Amino acid sequence: MTIRLYDTMRRAKVDFVPADPARVTMYVCGPTVYGRAHIGNARPAVVFDVLARLLRHTYGPDAVVYARNITDIDDKIIAAAAAEGVDPKVITDRFEAHYLADMGALGVQPPTLAPHATDYVAERVDAAGRVTGMIPMIADLVAKGAAYAAQGHVLFDVAAPGDYGRLSRRPLDEMIAGARVEVAPYKRNPADFVLWKPSTADQPGWESPWGRGRPGWHIECSAMIAAELGETIDIHGGGLDLIFPHHENELAQSACAHGGAPLARVWLHNGFLSMGGGDKMSKSLGNVVGVDDLLAAGWSGDVIRLALLSAHYRQPLVWSEALLEQSKARLNRWKRAVDDVTLEPLDDLRFAATLWDDLNTPHALSIVSELVSSSPAAAKGALRLLGFYLPAHFDVSLTEEVTVSDQANAIVCNPLVDAAIAARTAARARRDFAESDRIRDELAGQGIVLEDGPGGTTWRRG
């Protein structure tokens, strides 16, 4: 069967056909690491984790390249660092580690790639001789007349692509008002957006043809996608709030940089998570519930995950303690039924077909309920595919015994170890070997031995 996904660009469910079934590419906008993640931030992480699992189940475990970026250069990061009197990297390292631990507690597997924005600002040349990076991409856009320099800034000219706004499909003045787009005298058009801006002496900055400065937010994803995945990817995902301006701007600048090539074949966006009053959860509204707060209050990661998957990913989700209680009771019933059965390969076509139909997790969970009584082994396999590692629960500590057989193909049963390995991999990628060694030594103190190889890092009990 064919996976069908709702493409935001076409406003319809479409057959998902990757350019290369042996290399399915997906990019999801990740966190800006200046504070703890709230449960609204966790929704896309969990949703796209399920999609990544489904893609691997369908195309093969090694066929999916899933990138989720880390934004580690941003004005909010700079402000947080200034408030503490520390280097911005202290802030970004701290909150990246928190994010990975929080998402790991929810059963979110590390992505294949976790590119950091600061590693892609300057020019990069890969083994094939391709030149990538934000500064080269901006220079190319200027040379093509799609961007212009003004008062130390470089701005993208939204008139350049000729079809700006086709992803959002809303009047431009309405989009600008809704997104609080900055109006500045050096802009040709109020909707023109910043690709590069000047940095003061006490702010992070890079040398560029336009002076010392730093990138705008939107250019980073286009540059990282081009560097790691190519000009056109199979799936681009994120929250509904990213359609405008972030994804609209990514789409426009990438098309201009790459001769009109589409940035993504399919655009996926998850719906908002709101509190009981109906307002979208956001830090600006002060109505956030932190993932760490929920875990500290005694809610296990698998219960939180089930609550997040209880509504279809494109629909709004109202968050409440009642939802958590219902999810806990539901999961406990399933645990009692499947804990003592042997896990078998998942071959229930009804379950798979439900997920292939635009990731319909509510229907999939109803099938799990049916399978629990008729085929507990199939129910256990379905729950594994959804990211529930029964009977090993997400709230186990690092000191509890975890048995891993067939190391090359094992499903790691402790997401806290996964999260620690992901944080160490990220540290090594940015050449922060002191942090990498610290994480390795901390795990070693818990009796966990890491082994680095060509296929990545595996672990075993010492």
N, C-alpha and C positions, 0 to 999 in steps of 0.2 A: 504494500500500500504506500501511498505518497503522503508525506506530511503536508498539511495545509495550514497556512499562517495568515493572520490578518495584516495586510500591508497598509500602513498608514498613508503611504503615497497614493495608492490606488483605491483606498477606502473600501477594500473588499478582501475576502479570503481568497488566497491564490495558492496554487500548487508550488511547493518549495522545490526548486531545481537548482542545486549548487552548480557553480561553474565547473568544479572538479570534485566528484564524490569522494576522491581519495584525500582531499584537503578542503574541508568545509570550514569557512572562516566566519567568525562572529566577533564583533566588538561591542562592548557595553560600557557606557560611561560610568566610571567608578567614583570614589569619594574625593572630595577636597579635604585634606587631612588637617583640620584646625580644631576639631572638637569631636566628642563622642557621637556615634551613630545613633539615631533614633529609629523607632520601629518602622517609620515611613521610609527611611533609607534602606532598611533591611528588605522591604518588599521586592524591589528589582533584583537584589542580590539572590534572593531565594527563587524568584520566578525564572531568572535566566540560568540559575544553577540547574533547575529541573529541565529546562530546554537543552542545556549542554549535555545532561545525562541522556535525554531522549535522542539527541543527535548521535552521541557515541553508541547508544544501543542500536540505532538504525544503520549507521554507516561504518561502525567499527571504533574501538577505543582509541586508536591512534590516528583516526581520520579527521578529528576536529581540532582546530586551532582557535581557542577562545581567549581573547584579550580583554582585560578589564583594567583601565588605566588608574593611575594615582596622580591627582593634581597636587603637586607639592610646590607650586609657585602661585601665589594669589595674594591679593591685598589683605584678605582676612587673616591669612597666615602671617603676613608681615606685621599686621597690627597685634596679633596675639603674641608674637615674639617680642615686639617692642614693649608690650605691657608687662612681660616677665623679665625683660632685660636679657634675653638669650638669643642665640643664633636661630634663624627660622628652621634649620634642620633639626634642632632639638624638639620643636613643636611637631614637625611632620613625622619624624621617627616615632615619637610617642603615640600620636593618634593613628598612624598607620598600624602600629602593633596592636592598639586597642581595637581597631576596625577588624583586623584579621582574626583576633581572638573572639570578638563578638560574633562575626559571621561564621567562624568555625564552630562555635557553640550551637549555631542553628543548622549545622550540617552542610554548610556551603563549602564545596570543594574549591581549592585554589584554582584560578584560571590557568590556562597554559602559559600565558604571558601576562605580566603585570608591569607595563611600561610606565616609568616615572617621567613626568613632563620635563623636569630639569635636565634629563639625559638627552633630550631631543631638541634643545634650543639651538645649539651650534651645529655647524655642518657635520654630517656623518657620511662616510663612504663605506659601502658594504663590499663583500668579497667579489661581487659582480661588477663593481665600479659605479654603482648607482649612488648619486649624491642626494641625500635627504636631510631633513632637519627643518626647524621652523624658520630660521633666518634665510636659508636658501629658498624655501617656498615663498616667503614674503617677497624676497627680491625678484623672484620669477613673476609673481602677481603684479608687482610694480612695472616690470619690463613689458608685460603684456597689456598694460593699461587698465588692469582690473583693481589696482590699488594705487594710492598716492600718499606722498609724505607731506605733512603739514605740522609746523610748530613742534618738531621733535617726535611727532606721532606718525605712524603709518596706518591708514584707514582703508578698508575694503569698500569699493564703490558698488553699492547694491544694484545699480543700473547695469553693471557689466554683464551678468549672466543672461539678462533679458527675460528671465522667468522667475525672478526672486519672489518667494512667497508660495511656491507651488506645493510645498509640503504642508504648510499651515492652512492655506486656502482661506485666509481671512483678510479683510481690508488692511492695508499697510498701516494706516493711522491708528486702527484699533489694536493691531499687534504692538505698535510702538508704545501706546498708552498702557497696555496691559503688562508689558515687560519693563516699564520704567527705563526705556532707552535714554542714555545720557545725551542731552542736547549741548553741543559745543560750537563756538563760532568758526572753528577751523574745518567743520564738516561741510561737504558739498550738499549732502542730503542728511536729514535728521536720522535716517535709519542706517547710515554708514557706520560700520563698527570697527573697533580698534584691533589691529593686528600687532602693533608694537607701540610701547609707550616709554617715555624717559624714566630713568631711575635716579633718585638723589643719591648722594654719597653714602648715606646710611641704609640704602635699600639694596637688595640683591639686584645684580645687573650683569649683562653680557655686552661685549663690544659688537657693534653692528655698523652697517653703512649709514645708519641714521643716528648714530651716537650710542652712548651706553644706555641700555634700557632692558626691558623685559617684555615677554610676549603677552598679548591679550589671551583671554580664556579660550576663545573658539578655535584659534589656529592650532592649538596643541593637539587636539584629537585628529585633525586632518593630517598633520605631520606624522604622528605616531602610526596611524593606519597605513599611510603610504610607506613608511619605513619597514613596518613589521608584517603587513598583510597584503599590500598591493594597492593599486589605484581603485579597484572595485571589489568590495567584499560581499559575502553572501547575505549576512544579517547585521544590521546595526540596531542596537537596542538601548532602552533607557526609560525613564519615567515620562509620563504625559507632559509634565512641566518643561521638559527639554525640547519639545517640538519647536517652540519659538522662545527665545532666539537661537539657542545653541545649535540644534540640529539643522535648522534652516540655514544658519550661517556656515556650518560645516559643509553642507551640501553645495552652497553657492561657491565658496572659495575652492573647494576640491574640484568642482566641475571646471572652473576657470583655469586651474593649475594643470589639469589633465586633459585638456582638449575636449571638454564636454562629457567625458566618461562619467557614468553615474557613480556615486560614492558607495551605494549599497543596492542590492537587488531587492531586498525586503527590509522595511523599517518596522520595528516592533516597539510598542510603548505600553507600559503597564499603567493602570489607573491609579488615582489618588487614594491614599489612606486617610481617613478622617476620624476625629473623635466623635463622641455621641452627639455633640451639638451641631455637627455637620460641617464644621470648618476643616479645611485641609490641614494636616499636621505640618507645622513648620516652625523653625526657630524664631522667625520674625513675629509670629503670633504668640509665642510663649506657651504653646500647648503640646510640647513634645514629651514623649515617653521614651526613655533611653532603653536600648537593648540590655545594657548592663544593669539598669535598674530592675528590669523584669527578671533577669537571672538572679540578681541579689534577693529579690522578693520571693524566690523559691520556684518560679516557673521554669520548667526544664526546657532545653532548647528544642526538643522534638514537639512539645506542646505549642510553643510559639510558632514553629515552622508549620504545623498543621493548621493553626489559626490563619496564617498568612496565605495558605493554599486553599482555604475553604471557599473563597470567592474566585470567579474567573478572573484571570490576570488583567483583563481589559476593563473590568467593572470596578466601581468604587468599593472600598472595604471599610466598614465602620468598625473601629477598634473599641473593645470594651472588655471588662473583666468577665462578663457573662460569656463572651466568645471564647475566652481562655478556659473557663470552667467547662464549657461544652466540649472543647477540643481535648481537654485532659480526660474527661469521662470516656469520650469516643476512643482515644488512643489506648487507655487502660483496658478497654474491652478487647481491642485487637491484640494487645500484648499477651493477655491471658490465653488467647486462642492460638497464637503462633509461636510463643517462646520455645515450646518443646518440639517443634517440627523441624525437619531437615530442609534447609534451603535448596530449592531446585531451580534450574533455569526457567526464566519466565517465558511461557509460551501461550499465555491467555490473550488471544487476538482481540477480544472485546476491550480489554484494558488498554492494550497498545493503540488500537484504533481510536479510542477516546482521546488519548494524548496527541495522536497524530492530527486530530481535528482541532487545530488551534489551541493546543495545550489546555484542554478542558479538564482542569484538575477537580472541580466539584463533582463532575460525573465520574471521573476516575476513582475518587474516594468513595462514591456510592457503590461502585463495582467492588472495591476492596471489602466493603461491609458484606456484600453477598459472598465473596470468596472466603471470608473468614469462616463461615459455617460449612461451605461446600468443598473448599479446597484450601486449607490453611497454608500449605506449602506455596501455592500460587499467590495467595494473599501476601505471604512474606516476601516473595520475589517482587511483587508489585510495590510493596512498601520500600524495599531496597532501591528500586528504580526511582522512586520519588524522594529518596534521600533519608529514609528512616532506617537506621542500622539496628534493627531488632535482632536479638534481645540486648545487644550492647547499647546502653542508653547514652545520650549526649552529655549527661551530667556526671559521667565517670571521671575520676581524677587520674592524673598521669601515673599514679602509683598502683592503680588497679591492673591486674593481669589482663592482657589482650592477646589472644592467640591469632596469629596471622600465618595462614598456610599458603603455599605457592606464591612466594614473595613477588614474582613478576606480575601476577594477575590479581593480587589480593585486593579486597575492599578494605581499606584501613578503617578500623572500627572506632578509633578515637579521634574526633575532629579537632581536639585541642592540639594533638601532635601535628595534624595537617596544617593547622594555623601557624604553629611555631615554625614548621618547615617552610611555609610560604613566606613568613617574615624573614627567615634566614636567606632564602633564595633572593628576595627583594634586596636585602642588604648586600649580598654578593654582587648583584647586578649593578648596584651603584658604587661598588668597590669599597664598601664600608666593612672591612674585614674584622675590625674590632667588634662590631655588633654581631656579625656572623659567628665569630668565635664565642661570644657571650651566650648566644642562643644554643649553640652546640653544647657548650659546657653545662648550661642549665638542664638540658635534656639528659646529658650524660649523668648528671647528679640524680636524675629520676630513674636511672637504669635503662635509658633508651639510647641506642647506638645508631648514628646516622652513617649512611654509606652513599657517597657520591659516585655517580656513574654517567655514561653517555646519555642514558635515558632520563636522567634526573636523580633526585635524592630518594632513597628508600630508608626504612628504619627497621630495627629489630630489637628485641629485648637483650640486654647485655647478660 
